Amino acid sequence: MSDMITADLVDLDLSADTKEAAARSLAARMVTQGRVTDLDGFLADVAAREAQMPTGLDGGIGIPHCRSEHVTEPTLAFGRSATGIDFGAADGPADLIFLIAAPAGADDAHLTILSSLARQLMNTEFTDALRAAGDPAAAAALIRGDEAPATPAENASSGTSEDSVSVSAAASADTDTATTPEPAARPFRIVAVTSCPTGIAHTYMAAESLENAGREAGVEVTVETQGSAGFTRLDPAVIAAADGVIFAHDVPVREKDRFAGKPTVDVGVKAGINRPAELITEVRGKAERGEITAPAAPGTPVQRAGDSSEGYGTKLRKWLMSGVSYMVPFVAAGGLLIALGFAIGGYKINKAPSVMDHFVWTQGDSWAALLFQIGVVSFGFLVPVLAGYIAYGMADRPGLVPGFVGGAISVTINAGFLGGLAAGLIAGGVVLSIQKVKIPPAVRGIMPVVVIPLISSAIVGFLMFVVIGKPIASAQKALTDGLNGLTGTNAVLLGALLGLMMCFDLGGPVNKVAYTFATAGIAVASPSDSAMKIMAAVMAAGMVPPLAMALATTVRGKLFTETERENGKAAWVLGASFISEGAIPFAAADPLRVIPSSMVGGAITGALSMAFGATLRAPHGGIFVVPLIGNPFLYLIAIAVGVCVTTALVVVLKGLRKPALGSTPTTATRGDATATTAETKQPVAA
């Protein structure tokens, strides 16, 4: 690691008080050494990685890291903070901060070295020695391994660059005994897979943590680390001999079907780092009870019921978002087809006969009827897909059948969107309950294919038809009637509220709640006028943040970094296409200015759209479906007003910003000399 960290990349008196300031301070040292070419571009990549998952770890450690095209060679910088910096760890601030920079095309050897550092961080003697280091050179030497402290576990885990590591915790035979002891009972065997979005740090730290916990518990743990450098598959014989499986991951497990038919614990990668002993205990308990988990088919996005440390509210949000994410493509396809059918054939096209019986190739009305009827069929899948994938998010693949059945019943009894939500949650809960029952080994193989679908579908069907179907259908009708009755001030206030929700988290859970509320109203062949007004207000508000950021970077580019100005160019297209996520890079870099400004503009746009009586039959499309909008001119004015308001607020707030005291200077290398310039993000006079 000698070429990755030197004394110049160590700061034992890191004065930053935020994780952004800490990353900037350490990254500036990398710029000085010529290892990072664009400070702001690199920091944007670090922030994007941090947004995926906090990089703080229990024990006072922060490991911001990323792969970036602005990195010339794999580099590590280390900072030690006296006061501590919040990196999102559960046990509080971090005093040891490691900034890891890997080139976009880092080779396997360097990534292996970085993984070795990640494993060292799980060694308390190593971290204690860093806290006691008296000068940068000593700290750098310790990190490089020149003065690494010896630990009892070193011989078991060091010296390997393989992605598959096996650790046996069974006691070794007593070498002083001449006689052969009786064979010890076979230890419990676990195979595990760890992976994280960048595959540099958390992947290997989780592996090390699980191995150490297995050693202490007398359990044999074999870990497959699916990191950035690829992965070495576990020996099929090792998997076959395993008694349980642990998945500690934040990206889909590759070739997950290899682990079919075994008791499985499925959590996020940080759970593997912070509480490995609990995971081992949990998988042993599942094995004793005979619980098995059938993995998703190869290539299927991983959905988990959630880390057991998460609150019920967090789990519920994940389950609902699972259903919504799979439903949205059906909404977009069906809604646009129906809208095009109306645009070509007029609003009586829904009365056209079936194109199976009457289709004339040369008549526009026949083509309009064809588009409309295909869209109606697509819309017919909305509630079953919503329910099916809510259940899938809770119970994995066994939840699909009862979820789809419950969703279809909801459509049959006119329970609609609310019925689909209930059916999905009930189906997932029923499957999870069945999976907790201790099953004889002889029937485990048919559980996911026959027994679980049969029993769960019967239970869900009974509950939907006989018990809760009618009350939910009544509630759905009351909600629909209430929307149809919205007029005047109430409608305007609803538009403002939906606008606030669309701009609060820019594609996150709150945004999706508002969007799903709107699409549920138009997910019928003949939606009400109020439902189409709501859809119009939601889309208009969702377009405001990215368009406003694009405009702000155009009119006052000096207030933004070069990277943000480049993002602003893309934001024009994203905003025009109704992709609110186009504003996320700006919100991540400056949330206190960007998000409130976006919410104000979005609320104004939503209220104006409702006041103008704009309607929208299509659930997506941005400016490309303007011909399908009722009152299109006033609709565009509502969007323009919101964009201008948000732009003005962002420009004013950024213009009032003062440079931070003690800000780290930006360094640039010119030939042999290194020039230091002041921070470029200075306020510009209005």
Secondary structure as GFF3:
##gff-version 3
##sequence-region A 1 686
A	DSSP	three_ten_helix	7	9	.	.	.	ID=ss1
A	DSSP	beta_strand	10	14	.	.	.	ID=ss2
A	DSSP	alpha_helix	19	32	.	.	.	ID=ss3
A	DSSP	alpha_helix	39	52	.	.	.	ID=ss4
A	DSSP	beta_strand	56	57	.	.	.	ID=ss5
A	DSSP	beta_strand	61	62	.	.	.	ID=ss6
A	DSSP	beta_strand	65	68	.	.	.	ID=ss7
A	DSSP	beta_strand	75	85	.	.	.	ID=ss8
A	DSSP	beta_strand	94	103	.	.	.	ID=ss9
A	DSSP	alpha_helix	108	120	.	.	.	ID=ss10
A	DSSP	alpha_helix	124	132	.	.	.	ID=ss11
A	DSSP	alpha_helix	136	144	.	.	.	ID=ss12
A	DSSP	alpha_helix	154	157	.	.	.	ID=ss13
A	DSSP	beta_strand	164	167	.	.	.	ID=ss14
A	DSSP	beta_strand	189	195	.	.	.	ID=ss15
A	DSSP	alpha_helix	202	217	.	.	.	ID=ss16
A	DSSP	beta_strand	220	225	.	.	.	ID=ss17
A	DSSP	alpha_helix	236	241	.	.	.	ID=ss18
A	DSSP	beta_strand	244	249	.	.	.	ID=ss19
A	DSSP	three_ten_helix	256	259	.	.	.	ID=ss20
A	DSSP	beta_strand	264	267	.	.	.	ID=ss21
A	DSSP	alpha_helix	269	274	.	.	.	ID=ss22
A	DSSP	alpha_helix	276	289	.	.	.	ID=ss23
A	DSSP	alpha_helix	312	345	.	.	.	ID=ss24
A	DSSP	three_ten_helix	349	351	.	.	.	ID=ss25
A	DSSP	alpha_helix	364	379	.	.	.	ID=ss26
A	DSSP	alpha_helix	382	395	.	.	.	ID=ss27
A	DSSP	three_ten_helix	397	399	.	.	.	ID=ss28
A	DSSP	alpha_helix	400	412	.	.	.	ID=ss29
A	DSSP	alpha_helix	416	435	.	.	.	ID=ss30
A	DSSP	three_ten_helix	441	446	.	.	.	ID=ss31
A	DSSP	pi_helix	447	451	.	.	.	ID=ss32
A	DSSP	alpha_helix	452	462	.	.	.	ID=ss33
A	DSSP	pi_helix	463	467	.	.	.	ID=ss34
A	DSSP	alpha_helix	469	484	.	.	.	ID=ss35
A	DSSP	alpha_helix	488	504	.	.	.	ID=ss36
A	DSSP	alpha_helix	509	522	.	.	.	ID=ss37
A	DSSP	alpha_helix	529	555	.	.	.	ID=ss38
A	DSSP	three_ten_helix	557	559	.	.	.	ID=ss39
A	DSSP	alpha_helix	562	576	.	.	.	ID=ss40
A	DSSP	three_ten_helix	580	583	.	.	.	ID=ss41
A	DSSP	alpha_helix	584	589	.	.	.	ID=ss42
A	DSSP	alpha_helix	591	612	.	.	.	ID=ss43
A	DSSP	beta_strand	615	616	.	.	.	ID=ss44
A	DSSP	three_ten_helix	622	628	.	.	.	ID=ss45
A	DSSP	beta_strand	629	630	.	.	.	ID=ss46
A	DSSP	alpha_helix	632	655	.	.	.	ID=ss47
A	DSSP	beta_strand	666	670	.	.	.	ID=ss48
A	DSSP	beta_strand	673	677	.	.	.	ID=ss49
###
